[in-house]
Amino acid sequence: MLATPPEQSRSAQDKTGCLHLPAFNAVIVGNGAIGGALLECLLANPRLNRVMVLGRRRRPADIDASVDYLRFDALDPNSISSAAAKVHQQLDHVHLLINTVGMLHSTEQQPEKRLRDVSAKSLQQSFMTNAVLLPLLAQSFSPLMRHADPAVLASLSARVGSIADNRLGGWYSYRASKAAHNMLLQTLSREWSLSHRNVSVVALHPGTVESPLSSPFISTTYGKRVLSAKESASALLAVIEGLRPGETGAFYDWQGHSIPW
């Protein structure tokens, strides 16, 4: 089914999405600023049954005791499949799988302003983190997502990954890897529309969020709205809440507005 804008879905009388189940299970991949805020929002939902977090660092000391936390390496296929197997040992079904892992810069890599800044290493690292992880997650969690209840696989993308919206150039590795992420997600949505009819597969742009990823690029003259991680997470869950079962292959921003591929 072609995606309907969430703002239209939310106006419907029937609330039948995964977040409206009497009890739903969620898995958050990544425990950065947005991942942590999503966890906080989900823990406040009385319908939540279980939530598990996959993160590369050790379990944070302040994480709620009810949360199952698993360490994994987003760049290691064996680590991804092993983490999914551990989730499967505790859960029969996953209703909400959210991938929040992404990389714009690191201590060794900065967004390229011009062609001469591009290197094979930066492209490879960006593609591994921002694109390759998604299909590997889908492979590993496929059995847990296929069931009779509505489910959502949501993966954080970025507006700069839109080919149609690229008017400024620059940021070669990040733009290209997010565009690749979007193509992989769209292709997955086509396959799962046949094999996993209960799953909505969506790409979400979280907005410009106060986080270690974006903070180096936000100045006092930055012209766009800057969201707190909590604001972004709450808005993203509202978009997910507005999806109807069967809606798939969409790219929305945090306000529920469609973004061109």
Residue pairs with C-beta under 8 A, 6 or more apart in sequence:
1 193
1 246
1 247
1 248
2 247
2 249
3 202
3 243
3 247
3 248
3 249
3 250
3 258
4 244
4 247
5 252
5 256
5 257
5 258
6 238
6 239
6 241
6 242
6 243
6 252
6 256
7 242
7 256
9 242
9 243
9 244
9 247
10 238
10 241
10 242
10 256
12 244
16 150
16 244
16 245
17 150
17 152
17 200
17 240
17 241
17 242
17 243
17 244
17 245
18 24
18 95
18 96
18 149
18 150
18 151
18 152
18 240
19 45
19 47
19 96
19 237
19 240
19 241
20 47
20 241
21 47
21 95
21 149
21 150
22 47
23 47
23 48
23 49
24 47
24 48
24 49
24 95
24 96
24 149
25 49
25 50
25 51
25 52
25 91
25 93
25 94
25 95
25 96
26 42
26 48
26 50
26 51
26 52
26 94
26 95
26 96
26 97
26 98
27 51
27 52
27 53
27 54
27 87
27 94
27 96
27 97
27 98
27 141
28 35
28 38
28 39
28 42
28 51
28 52
28 53
28 54
28 98
28 100
29 35
29 54
29 74
29 97
29 98
29 99
29 100
29 101
29 133
29 137
30 54
30 55
30 74
30 99
30 100
30 101
30 102
31 39
31 53
31 54
31 55
31 56
31 57
31 60
31 69
32 100
32 101
32 211
32 212
32 213
33 209
33 210
33 211
33 212
33 213
33 229
34 100
34 156
34 206
34 209
34 211
34 229
34 232
34 233
34 236
35 53
35 55
35 98
35 100
36 60
36 229
37 228
37 229
37 230
37 232
37 233
37 234
38 98
38 100
38 233
38 236
38 237
39 51
39 53
39 63
39 64
39 67
40 230
40 233
41 230
41 233
41 234
41 237
42 48
42 51
42 96
42 237
43 51
43 64
43 66
43 67
50 68
50 90
50 91
51 66
51 67
51 68
52 67
52 68
52 69
52 70
52 87
52 90
52 91
53 63
53 67
53 68
53 69
53 70
54 70
54 71
54 72
54 83
55 69
55 70
55 71
55 72
56 71
56 72
56 73
56 74
57 71
58 71
59 69
59 71
60 69
63 69
68 90
70 83
70 86
70 87
72 79
72 80
72 82
72 83
73 79
73 80
74 80
74 101
74 129
74 133
75 128
75 129
75 133
77 136
80 133
80 136
80 137
80 140
81 136
81 139
81 140
83 140
84 137
84 140
84 141
84 144
85 140
87 94
87 141
87 144
88 143
88 144
91 144
92 144
92 147
93 144
93 145
93 147
93 149
93 151
94 141
94 144
94 145
94 151
95 149
95 150
95 151
95 152
96 151
96 152
96 154
96 240
97 137
97 141
97 144
97 145
97 151
97 152
97 153
97 154
98 154
98 155
98 156
99 133
99 134
99 137
99 153
99 154
99 155
99 156
100 156
101 129
101 133
101 156
102 129
102 130
102 156
102 158
102 213
103 125
103 126
103 129
103 130
103 174
103 213
104 111
104 171
104 174
104 213
104 214
104 217
105 111
105 213
105 216
106 125
109 121
109 122
109 125
109 126
109 173
110 117
111 170
111 171
111 173
111 174
111 217
112 118
112 122
112 170
112 171
112 172
112 173
113 170
114 170
115 172
117 172
118 172
118 173
122 173
123 172
123 173
123 176
123 177
125 173
126 173
126 174
126 176
126 177
127 173
127 176
127 177
127 180
129 177
130 174
130 177
130 178
130 180
130 181
131 177
131 178
131 180
131 181
131 184
134 155
134 181
134 184
134 185
134 188
135 184
135 188
137 155
138 153
138 188
138 192
141 153
142 196
145 151
145 153
145 196
145 198
145 199
146 195
146 196
146 198
146 199
147 198
148 198
149 198
150 198
150 200
150 245
151 196
151 198
151 199
151 200
152 199
152 200
152 201
152 202
152 240
152 243
153 188
153 192
153 199
153 200
153 201
153 202
154 202
154 203
154 204
154 236
154 240
155 181
155 185
155 202
155 203
155 204
156 203
156 204
156 205
156 206
157 178
157 181
157 182
157 185
157 203
157 204
157 205
157 251
158 174
158 178
158 205
159 165
159 205
159 253
159 259
160 166
160 171
160 174
160 175
160 178
161 174
161 175
161 177
161 178
161 179
161 181
161 182
162 179
162 182
162 251
162 259
162 260
162 261
163 179
163 261
164 260
164 261
165 259
165 260
166 175
181 203
182 203
182 251
182 261
185 201
185 202
185 203
185 249
186 249
186 261
188 201
189 201
189 248
189 249
190 249
192 199
192 201
192 248
193 246
193 248
193 249
197 246
198 245
198 246
199 248
200 243
200 244
200 245
200 246
200 247
200 248
200 250
201 248
201 249
202 239
202 240
202 243
202 247
202 248
202 249
202 250
202 251
202 252
203 250
203 251
203 252
204 236
204 239
204 240
204 251
204 252
204 253
204 254
205 251
205 252
205 253
205 254
205 259
206 227
206 232
206 233
206 235
206 236
206 254
207 225
207 227
207 232
207 235
207 253
207 254
207 255
208 214
208 218
208 222
208 224
208 225
208 226
208 227
209 226
209 227
209 228
209 229
209 232
210 218
210 226
210 227
210 228
210 229
211 229
218 226
227 235
227 254
232 254
235 254
235 255
236 254
238 256
239 252
239 254
239 255
239 256
242 256
243 250
250 258
251 258
251 259
251 260
251 261
252 258
252 259
253 259
